[in-house]
Amino acid sequence: MDFSLGNYSVSIGSTSALLIERPCLINNTCSEENQYCRGYFNKHCVCQSGYRMNETTGMCEDINECRERLVCDHYCINTLGSYRCSCHEQYQLKSDKHTCTLRTNRLSSGKNI
């Protein structure tokens, strides 16, 4: 069920949680940080990727991916709107940017492997 409340559009979903949707400004922008304008007729502000709407304040807050789910083999560093992985000293990060593999010694007995 959707209804209007002043300058806000409020949706009540099946989980009974309120989702505050702020309408976009005239120039299709949003007044709050980390939001963008979405929609065709009923344009409203939504959180950018890596952020979640705080249903109490209506502001987008950073998601801490490192706390919420296992995303990295060794170390996870939360950043604003994202995260990055790193590995223990003897390991290197693979091209998938999540998996760590043991470093191989390129020089063994003076020969290249």
C-alpha positions as protocol buffer text, in pm:
chain_id: "A"
residue {
  index: 1
  type: MET
  ca { x: 0 y: 0 z: 0 }
}
residue {
  index: 2
  type: ASP
  ca { x: 138 y: 345 z: -93 }
}
residue {
  index: 3
  type: PHE
  ca { x: 26 y: 681 z: 37 }
}
residue {
  index: 4
  type: SER
  ca { x: 153 y: 1039 z: 50 }
}
residue {
  index: 5
  type: LEU
  ca { x: 266 y: 1207 z: 367 }
}
residue {
  index: 6
  type: GLY
  ca { x: 356 y: 1570 z: 309 }
}
residue {
  index: 7
  type: ASN
  ca { x: 664 y: 1575 z: 85 }
}
residue {
  index: 8
  type: TYR
  ca { x: 722 y: 1203 z: 125 }
}
residue {
  index: 9
  type: SER
  ca { x: 581 y: 892 z: -31 }
}
residue {
  index: 10
  type: VAL
  ca { x: 551 y: 604 z: 214 }
}
residue {
  index: 11
  type: SER
  ca { x: 525 y: 239 z: 110 }
}
residue {
  index: 12
  type: ILE
  ca { x: 412 y: -37 z: 339 }
}
residue {
  index: 13
  type: GLY
  ca { x: 549 y: -369 z: 222 }
}
residue {
  index: 14
  type: SER
  ca { x: 471 y: -723 z: 321 }
}
residue {
  index: 15
  type: THR
  ca { x: 730 y: -700 z: 600 }
}
residue {
  index: 16
  type: SER
  ca { x: 534 y: -415 z: 762 }
}
residue {
  index: 17
  type: ALA
  ca { x: 845 y: -192 z: 748 }
}
residue {
  index: 18
  type: LEU
  ca { x: 806 y: 165 z: 630 }
}
residue {
  index: 19
  type: LEU
  ca { x: 1016 y: 275 z: 335 }
}
residue {
  index: 20
  type: ILE
  ca { x: 1053 y: 649 z: 304 }
}
residue {
  index: 21
  type: GLU
  ca { x: 1073 y: 762 z: -57 }
}
residue {
  index: 22
  type: ARG
  ca { x: 1161 y: 1125 z: -106 }
}
residue {
  index: 23
  type: PRO
  ca { x: 1050 y: 1282 z: -432 }
}
residue {
  index: 24
  type: CYS
  ca { x: 1319 y: 1407 z: -668 }
}
residue {
  index: 25
  type: LEU
  ca { x: 1385 y: 1778 z: -698 }
}
residue {
  index: 26
  type: ILE
  ca { x: 1275 y: 1965 z: -1010 }
}
residue {
  index: 27
  type: ASN
  ca { x: 1612 y: 1908 z: -1183 }
}
residue {
  index: 28
  type: ASN
  ca { x: 1595 y: 1528 z: -1118 }
}
residue {
  index: 29
  type: THR
  ca { x: 1843 y: 1540 z: -831 }
}
residue {
  index: 30
  type: CYS
  ca { x: 1817 y: 1448 z: -464 }
}
residue {
  index: 31
  type: SER
  ca { x: 1886 y: 1674 z: -169 }
}
residue {
  index: 32
  type: GLU
  ca { x: 2045 y: 1401 z: 47 }
}
residue {
  index: 33
  type: GLU
  ca { x: 2393 y: 1252 z: -2 }
}
residue {
  index: 34
  type: ASN
  ca { x: 2446 y: 910 z: -165 }
}
residue {
  index: 35
  type: GLN
  ca { x: 2110 y: 915 z: -344 }
}
residue {
  index: 36
  type: TYR
  ca { x: 2001 y: 938 z: -705 }
}
residue {
  index: 37
  type: CYS
  ca { x: 1671 y: 1002 z: -879 }
}
residue {
  index: 38
  type: ARG
  ca { x: 1487 y: 696 z: -1017 }
}
residue {
  index: 39
  type: GLY
  ca { x: 1158 y: 645 z: -1191 }
}
residue {
  index: 40
  type: TYR
  ca { x: 971 y: 767 z: -1494 }
}
residue {
  index: 41
  type: PHE
  ca { x: 644 y: 924 z: -1378 }
}
residue {
  index: 42
  type: ASN
  ca { x: 671 y: 888 z: -1001 }
}
residue {
  index: 43
  type: LYS
  ca { x: 1038 y: 989 z: -962 }
}
residue {
  index: 44
  type: HIS
  ca { x: 1186 y: 934 z: -618 }
}
residue {
  index: 45
  type: CYS
  ca { x: 1527 y: 929 z: -453 }
}
residue {
  index: 46
  type: VAL
  ca { x: 1692 y: 594 z: -384 }
}
residue {
  index: 47
  type: CYS
  ca { x: 2025 y: 499 z: -230 }
}
residue {
  index: 48
  type: GLN
  ca { x: 2331 y: 447 z: -445 }
}
residue {
  index: 49
  type: SER
  ca { x: 2490 y: 102 z: -458 }
}
residue {
  index: 50
  type: GLY
  ca { x: 2669 y: 22 z: -133 }
}
residue {
  index: 51
  type: TYR
  ca { x: 2426 y: 229 z: 75 }
}
residue {
  index: 52
  type: ARG
  ca { x: 2099 y: 143 z: 252 }
}
residue {
  index: 53
  type: MET
  ca { x: 1811 y: 366 z: 350 }
}
residue {
  index: 54
  type: ASN
  ca { x: 1780 y: 430 z: 723 }
}
residue {
  index: 55
  type: GLU
  ca { x: 1403 y: 403 z: 760 }
}
residue {
  index: 56
  type: THR
  ca { x: 1402 y: 633 z: 1063 }
}
residue {
  index: 57
  type: THR
  ca { x: 1605 y: 922 z: 921 }
}
residue {
  index: 58
  type: GLY
  ca { x: 1540 y: 870 z: 550 }
}
residue {
  index: 59
  type: MET
  ca { x: 1914 y: 905 z: 485 }
}
residue {
  index: 60
  type: CYS
  ca { x: 2133 y: 658 z: 299 }
}
residue {
  index: 61
  type: GLU
  ca { x: 2396 y: 496 z: 518 }
}
residue {
  index: 62
  type: ASP
  ca { x: 2701 y: 294 z: 418 }
}
residue {
  index: 63
  type: ILE
  ca { x: 2657 y: -83 z: 420 }
}
residue {
  index: 64
  type: ASN
  ca { x: 2943 y: -255 z: 601 }
}
residue {
  index: 65
  type: GLU
  ca { x: 2984 y: -554 z: 370 }
}
residue {
  index: 66
  type: CYS
  ca { x: 3265 y: -687 z: 589 }
}
residue {
  index: 67
  type: ARG
  ca { x: 3032 y: -730 z: 887 }
}
residue {
  index: 68
  type: GLU
  ca { x: 2724 y: -848 z: 699 }
}
residue {
  index: 69
  type: ARG
  ca { x: 2867 y: -1129 z: 489 }
}
residue {
  index: 70
  type: LEU
  ca { x: 3187 y: -1317 z: 411 }
}
residue {
  index: 71
  type: VAL
  ca { x: 3325 y: -1144 z: 101 }
}
residue {
  index: 72
  type: CYS
  ca { x: 3703 y: -1189 z: 132 }
}
residue {
  index: 73
  type: ASP
  ca { x: 3932 y: -1486 z: 196 }
}
residue {
  index: 74
  type: HIS
  ca { x: 4156 y: -1309 z: 452 }
}
residue {
  index: 75
  type: TYR
  ca { x: 4097 y: -940 z: 525 }
}
residue {
  index: 76
  type: CYS
  ca { x: 3805 y: -716 z: 438 }
}
residue {
  index: 77
  type: ILE
  ca { x: 3837 y: -337 z: 453 }
}
residue {
  index: 78
  type: ASN
  ca { x: 3510 y: -146 z: 449 }
}
residue {
  index: 79
  type: THR
  ca { x: 3511 y: 176 z: 244 }
}
residue {
  index: 80
  type: LEU
  ca { x: 3231 y: 427 z: 188 }
}
residue {
  index: 81
  type: GLY
  ca { x: 2989 y: 262 z: -51 }
}
residue {
  index: 82
  type: SER
  ca { x: 3209 y: -41 z: -108 }
}
residue {
  index: 83
  type: TYR
  ca { x: 3486 y: -261 z: 34 }
}
residue {
  index: 84
  type: ARG
  ca { x: 3818 y: -412 z: -68 }
}
residue {
  index: 85
  type: CYS
  ca { x: 3998 y: -734 z: 15 }
}
residue {
  index: 86
  type: SER
  ca { x: 4360 y: -799 z: 108 }
}
residue {
  index: 87
  type: CYS
  ca { x: 4564 y: -1106 z: 197 }
}
residue {
  index: 88
  type: HIS
  ca { x: 4810 y: -1230 z: 457 }
}
residue {
  index: 89
  type: GLU
  ca { x: 5178 y: -1153 z: 386 }
}
residue {
  index: 90
  type: GLN
  ca { x: 5265 y: -1479 z: 207 }
}
residue {
  index: 91
  type: TYR
  ca { x: 4953 y: -1462 z: -14 }
}
residue {
  index: 92
  type: GLN
  ca { x: 4841 y: -1255 z: -308 }
}
residue {
  index: 93
  type: LEU
  ca { x: 4501 y: -1138 z: -419 }
}
residue {
  index: 94
  type: LYS
  ca { x: 4372 y: -1309 z: -732 }
}
residue {
  index: 95
  type: SER
  ca { x: 4216 y: -1120 z: -1022 }
}
residue {
  index: 96
  type: ASP
  ca { x: 3866 y: -1181 z: -878 }
}
residue {
  index: 97
  type: LYS
  ca { x: 3970 y: -933 z: -601 }
}
residue {
  index: 98
  type: HIS
  ca { x: 3829 y: -1167 z: -331 }
}
residue {
  index: 99
  type: THR
  ca { x: 4039 y: -1484 z: -326 }
}
residue {
  index: 100
  type: CYS
  ca { x: 4390 y: -1520 z: -182 }
}
residue {
  index: 101
  type: THR
  ca { x: 4646 y: -1771 z: -311 }
}
residue {
  index: 102
  type: LEU
  ca { x: 4983 y: -1866 z: -169 }
}
residue {
  index: 103
  type: ARG
  ca { x: 5264 y: -1680 z: -343 }
}
residue {
  index: 104
  type: THR
  ca { x: 5486 y: -1911 z: -544 }
}
residue {
  index: 105
  type: ASN
  ca { x: 5860 y: -1862 z: -530 }
}
residue {
  index: 106
  type: ARG
  ca { x: 5967 y: -1768 z: -883 }
}
residue {
  index: 107
  type: LEU
  ca { x: 6330 y: -1850 z: -817 }
}
residue {
  index: 108
  type: SER
  ca { x: 6396 y: -2200 z: -691 }
}
residue {
  index: 109
  type: SER
  ca { x: 6754 y: -2334 z: -695 }
}
residue {
  index: 110
  type: GLY
  ca { x: 6851 y: -2054 z: -930 }
}
residue {
  index: 111
  type: LYS
  ca { x: 6605 y: -2165 z: -1200 }
}
residue {
  index: 112
  type: ASN
  ca { x: 6291 y: -1990 z: -1313 }
}
residue {
  index: 113
  type: ILE
  ca { x: 5982 y: -2200 z: -1267 }
}
